[in-house]
Amino acid sequence: MSTLLQGGALLLTVVGLLCGLLVLVRQQDIRQAVSVLLEFLLAAGLLRLSDYQTYRSISTAAVIILVRKLVTFGLRRDQHSSVPPAG
């Protein structure tokens, strides 16, 4: 089962990279592309965590979640500050 989960996590990572690139090419929105990529990386990290429940894997998943939240927050903040006020 370990090989299957690790392969699935690797597959999720590759699919995330491809989907993020596709979003970037089609929508030309780096914020959306990074958001899609981070969602897939989070899923891959959680899949790895389900296989190896060690402090290292838990820490890795926690760091991925933290980075995802920080980047998403920063991108949203940047998006709101770049919109000119109405009126």
Steps between C-alpha positions, in 0.01 A plus 500: 500500500790734568613497138146567381459802729840642412426456131164671546666791678752534221221487244308772685811718500551459126130558426510810721794640306326433171168646616670807643682552172177452306320757714788741452498459121122512457404767753832683526441537872797401712298527821251240381778277364690504830179431689427192285858377538493540878173306525655204319818522709287499813316190380831327421638590841194365676519179298863459604399571857247217491783260416770614742360644818827634634584839642690583183204427272261684731738798502524491121121505464475782754760706311316444172175615659671803654666600172171452315316723747769770495525508121122503459470781755775699330348454157156605618643803674696593187188456288294729723769769508542500120130573433443877472224640721164559335377850450 
